[in-house]
């Protein structure tokens, strides 16, 4: 009888373990981080985690990590659909000697980075690296102090990038788009790219970028650069000024920059392009105060309906 009772207890304990296991590994739709949190916590509102990396494993696909109070929350690699949101407080990532956020998700995943500060302390590699994923949205983010790029898009397949209300400073290149396969579509709205080597670069592969309502200024070389042969940039309602070499530079044979209602002021050269590249103007731009400038070699068509 004693043996039977012991076996029964072991059986019941096993059932309880199996029943509780899913609960122990359940992921929440919303998790929290705090400057005084602990990654051993469940990342709940009352028991927050310490880092984004600690919270991401406890956050469900499509969920959100929210910042409870000011703090530095560490670098993180994202491999699924998720939102990181620092709304209402100071959510920061100090990425000295490393990359702040790596997005390496699947083609079906959408990642949102919102209301945070990413600081490389002048030794970080990149603020955000977008290596894979269907869509990356960056909203109200400040990125500074990186030795390569603020936002580095290096995709092997198609993807989408949306950057809004964001400032990138004191890096080598603010935003660089590169793809070895598929097509990358990007939109930059109300973005400031300042005090770097190049503000924006459309590099290799099939990439099309619309930049609107933005300021690209005081970069030591180019404001807007298309170095790739398939790169296209639509520059609308923006200011490009005080750049050391060129305001806009189509240096890739076959690349295209289209100008509409934009001001290109006080650059060393306002507009530059190589033979085989195109800079189009719809006739509603102001190009003045530059030490030199080529006249756009293409004309945009304005259709008013």
SULBEL-V505715 format. One record per pair of residues at least 24 apart in sequence whose C-alpha atoms are under 10 Angstrom apart, sorted by the first residue. I is the first residue (numbers start at 1). GAP is how many residues later the second one is. If there is no record, write none. Layout:
# SULBEL-V505715
i/gap
I/GAP
I/GAP
This chain:
# SULBEL-V505715
i/gap
25/32
25/33
26/32
26/33
26/34
27/28
27/29
27/30
27/31
27/32
27/33
27/34
27/36
28/27
28/28
28/29
28/30
28/31
28/32
28/33
28/35
28/36
28/37
29/29
29/30
29/31
29/32
29/33
29/34
29/35
29/36
29/53
30/25
30/28
30/29
30/30
30/32
30/33
30/34
30/35
30/36
30/52
30/53
31/24
31/25
31/26
31/27
31/28
31/29
31/32
31/33
31/34
31/35
31/36
31/37
31/53
32/24
32/26
32/27
32/32
32/33
32/34
32/35
32/36
32/37
32/52
32/53
33/32
33/33
33/34
33/35
33/36
33/37
33/38
33/39
33/40
33/53
33/58
34/32
34/33
34/34
34/35
34/36
34/37
34/38
34/39
34/57
35/32
35/33
35/34
35/35
35/36
35/37
35/38
35/56
35/57
36/32
36/33
36/34
36/35
37/31
37/32
37/34
37/36
49/24
50/24
51/24
51/25
51/42
52/24
52/25
52/26
52/32
52/41
52/49
53/24
53/25
53/48
56/24
56/26
56/27
56/28
59/24
61/48
61/49
62/47
62/48
62/49
62/50
63/48
64/47
64/48
64/49
65/48
66/25
66/48
67/24
67/25
67/48
67/49
72/44
72/45
72/46
74/26
74/27
74/44
75/24
75/25
75/26
75/27
75/43
75/52
75/53
76/24
76/25
76/26
76/27
76/52
77/24
77/25
77/26
77/27
77/28
77/51
77/52
78/24
78/25
78/26
78/27
78/33
78/52
78/54
78/55
79/24
79/25
79/26
79/27
79/30
79/31
79/32
79/53
79/54
80/24
80/25
80/26
80/27
80/28
80/29
80/30
80/31
80/53
81/24
81/25
81/26
81/27
81/28
81/29
81/30
81/31
81/52
81/53
81/54
81/55
82/27
82/28
82/29
82/30
82/31
83/27
83/28
83/29
83/30
83/31
83/53
83/54
83/55
84/27
84/28
84/29
84/30
84/31
84/32
84/54
85/27
85/28
85/29
85/30
85/31
85/54
86/27
86/28
86/29
86/30
86/31
86/54
86/55
87/27
87/28
87/29
87/53
88/27
89/26
89/27
90/25
90/26
90/27
91/24
91/25
91/26
91/27
91/50
92/24
92/25
92/26
92/27
92/49
92/50
93/24
93/25
93/26
93/27
93/34
93/50
94/24
94/25
94/26
94/27
94/30
94/33
95/24
95/25
95/26
95/27
95/28
95/29
95/30
95/31
95/32
95/50
95/51
96/24
96/25
96/26
96/27
96/28
96/29
96/30
96/49
96/50
97/24
97/25
97/26
97/27
97/28
97/29
97/49
97/50
98/25
98/26
98/27
98/28
98/29
98/48
98/49
99/24
99/25
99/26
99/27
99/28
99/29
99/30
99/47
99/48
99/49
99/50
99/51
100/24
100/25
100/26
100/27
100/28
100/29
100/43
100/46
100/50
100/51
101/25
101/26
101/27
101/28
101/29
101/50
102/24
102/25
102/26
102/27
102/28
102/29
102/30
102/50
103/25
103/26
103/27
103/28
103/29
103/30
103/32
103/33
103/50
104/25
104/26
104/27
104/28
104/29
104/30
104/51
105/25
105/26
105/27
105/28
105/29
105/30
105/31
106/25
106/26
106/27
106/28
106/29
107/25
107/26
107/27
107/28
107/50
107/51
107/52
108/25
108/26
108/27
108/51
109/24
109/25
109/26
109/27
110/24
110/25
110/26
110/27
110/49
110/50
111/24
111/25
111/26
111/27
111/50
112/24
112/25
112/26
112/27
112/50
113/24
113/25
113/26
113/27
113/28
113/50
114/24
114/25
114/26
114/27
114/28
114/50
114/51
114/52
115/24
115/25
115/26
115/27
115/50
115/51
116/24
116/25
116/26
116/27
116/50
117/24
117/25
117/26
117/27
117/49
117/50
118/24
118/25
118/26
118/27
118/28
118/32
118/50
119/24
119/25
119/26
119/27
119/31
120/24
120/25
120/26
120/27
120/30
120/50
120/51
121/24
121/25
121/26
121/49
122/24
122/25
122/26
122/48
122/49
123/24
123/25
123/48
124/24
124/25
124/26
124/47
125/24
125/25
125/27
125/46
125/47
126/24
126/25
126/26
126/45
126/46
126/47
126/48
127/24
127/25
127/41
127/44
127/47
127/48
128/24
128/25
128/47
129/24
129/25
129/26
129/47
130/24
130/25
130/29
130/30
130/31
130/47
131/24
131/25
131/26
131/28
131/47
131/48
132/24
132/25
132/26
132/27
133/24
133/25
133/26
133/27
133/28
134/24
134/25
134/26
134/27
134/50
135/24
135/25
135/26
135/27
135/49
135/50
135/51
136/24
136/25
136/26
136/27
136/50
137/24
137/25
137/26
137/27
137/49
137/50
138/24
138/25
138/26
138/27
138/28
138/50
139/24
139/25
139/26
139/27
139/28
139/50
139/52
140/24
140/25
140/26
140/27
140/50
140/51
141/24
141/25
141/26
141/27
141/50
142/24
142/25
142/26
142/27
142/50
143/24
143/25
143/26
143/27
143/28
143/31
143/50
144/24
144/25
144/26
144/27
144/30
144/50
144/51
144/52
145/24
145/25
145/26
145/27
145/51
146/24
146/25
146/26
146/27
146/28
146/50
147/24
147/25
147/26
147/49
148/24
148/25
148/26
148/27
148/28
148/48
148/49
149/24
149/25
149/26
149/27
149/47
149/48
149/49
149/50
149/51
150/24
150/25
150/26
150/43
150/46
150/49
150/50
151/24
151/25
151/26
151/49
152/24
152/25
152/26
152/49
153/24
153/25
153/26
153/31
153/49
153/50
154/24
154/25
154/26
154/30
154/49
154/50
154/51
155/24
155/25
155/26
155/27
155/28
155/29
155/50
156/24
156/25
156/26
156/27
156/28
156/49
157/24
157/25
157/26
157/27
158/24
158/25
158/26
158/27
158/48
158/49
159/24
159/25
159/26
159/27
159/48
160/24
160/25
160/26
160/27
160/47
160/48
160/49
161/24
161/25
161/26
161/27
161/48
162/24
162/25
162/26
162/27
162/47
162/48
163/24
163/25
163/26
163/27
163/28
163/48
164/24
164/25
164/26
164/27
164/28
164/48
164/49
164/50
165/24
165/25
165/26
165/27
165/48
165/49
166/24
166/25
166/26
166/27
166/48
167/24
167/25
167/26
167/27
167/47
167/48
168/24
168/25
168/26
168/27
168/28
168/31
168/48
169/24
169/25
169/26
169/27
169/28
169/30
169/49
169/50
170/24
170/25
170/26
170/27
170/49
171/24
171/25
171/26
171/27
171/28
171/48
172/24
172/25
172/26
172/27
172/47
172/48
173/24
173/25
173/26
173/27
173/28
173/46
173/48
173/49
173/50
174/24
174/25
174/26
174/27
174/42
174/45
174/49
175/24
175/25
175/26
175/27
175/49
176/24
176/25
176/26
176/27
176/28
176/49
176/50
177/24
177/25
177/26
177/27
177/28
177/29
177/30
177/31
177/32
177/49
177/51
177/54
178/24
178/25
178/26
178/27
178/28
178/29
178/50
178/53
179/24
179/25
179/26
179/27
179/28
180/24
180/25
180/26
181/24
181/25
182/24
182/25
183/24
183/25
184/24
184/25
184/47
185/24
185/25
185/47
186/24
186/25
186/47
187/24
187/25
187/46
187/47
188/24
188/25
188/26
188/47
189/24
189/25
189/26
189/47
189/48
189/49
190/24
190/25
190/47
190/48
191/24
191/25
191/47
192/24
192/25
192/47
193/24
193/25
193/26
193/30
193/31
193/47
194/24
194/25
194/26
194/29
194/47
194/48
194/49
195/24
195/25
195/26
195/47
195/48
196/24
196/25
196/26
196/27
196/47
197/24
197/25
197/26
197/46
197/47
197/48
198/24
198/25
198/26
198/27
198/45
198/46
198/47
198/48
198/49
199/24
199/25
199/26
199/41
199/44
199/48
200/24
200/25
200/26
200/33
200/48
201/24
201/25
201/26
201/27
201/30
201/32
201/48
201/49
202/24
202/25
202/26
202/27
202/28
202/29
202/30
202/31
202/48
202/50
202/53
202/54
203/24
203/25
203/26
203/27
203/28
203/29
203/49
203/52
204/24
204/25
204/26
204/27
204/48
205/24
205/25
205/26
206/24
206/25
206/26
206/49
207/24
207/25
207/26
207/48
208/24
208/25
208/26
208/48
208/49
209/24
209/25
209/26
209/48
210/24
210/25
210/26
210/47
210/48
211/24
211/25
211/26
211/27
211/48
212/24
212/25
212/26
212/27
212/48
212/49
212/50
213/24
213/25
213/26
213/48
213/49
214/24
214/25
214/26
214/48
215/24
215/25
215/26
215/48
216/24
216/25
216/26
216/27
216/31
216/48
217/24
217/25
217/26
217/27
217/30
217/47
217/48
217/49
217/50
218/24
218/25
218/26
218/29
218/48
218/49
219/24
219/25
219/26
219/27
219/28
219/48
220/24
220/25
220/26
220/47
220/48
221/24
221/25
221/26
221/28
221/46
221/47
222/24
222/25
222/26
222/27
222/45
222/46
222/47
222/48
222/50
223/24
223/25
223/26
223/41
223/44
223/47
224/24
224/25
224/26
224/33
224/47
225/24
225/25
225/26
225/27
225/30
225/31
225/32
225/47
225/48
226/24
226/25
226/26
226/27
226/28
226/29
226/30
226/31
226/47
226/51
227/24
227/25
227/26
227/27
227/28
227/29
227/50
228/24
228/25
228/26
228/27
228/28
229/24
229/25
229/26
229/27
229/47
229/48
230/24
230/25
230/26
230/47
231/24
231/25
231/26
232/24
232/25
232/26
232/46
232/47
233/24
233/25
233/26
233/46
234/24
234/25
234/26
234/45
234/46
235/24
235/25
235/26
235/27
235/28
235/46
236/24
236/25
236/26
236/27
236/49
237/24
237/25
237/26
237/47
237/48
238/24
238/25
238/26
238/47
239/24
239/25
239/26
239/47
240/24
240/25
240/26
240/27
240/30
240/47
241/24
241/25
241/26
241/27
241/29
241/47
241/48
241/49
242/24
242/25
242/26
242/27
242/28
242/47
242/48
243/24
243/25
243/26
243/27
243/47
244/24
244/25
245/24
245/25
245/26
245/27
245/46
246/24
246/25
246/26
246/27
246/44
246/45
246/46
246/47
247/24
247/25
247/40
247/43
247/46
248/24
248/25
248/31
248/45
249/24
249/25
249/28
249/29
249/30
250/24
250/25
250/26
250/27
250/28
250/29
251/24
251/25
251/26
251/27
252/24
252/25
252/26
253/24
253/25
254/24
255/24
256/24
256/42
257/24
257/39
257/41
258/24
258/38
258/40
258/41
258/42
259/24
259/25
259/26
259/27
259/37
259/39
259/40
259/41
260/24
260/25
260/26
260/40
260/42
261/24
261/25
262/24
262/25
263/24
263/25
264/24
264/25
264/26
264/29
265/24
265/25
265/26
266/24
266/25
266/26
267/24
267/25
267/26
268/24
268/25
269/24
269/25
270/24
270/25
271/24
271/25
272/24
273/24
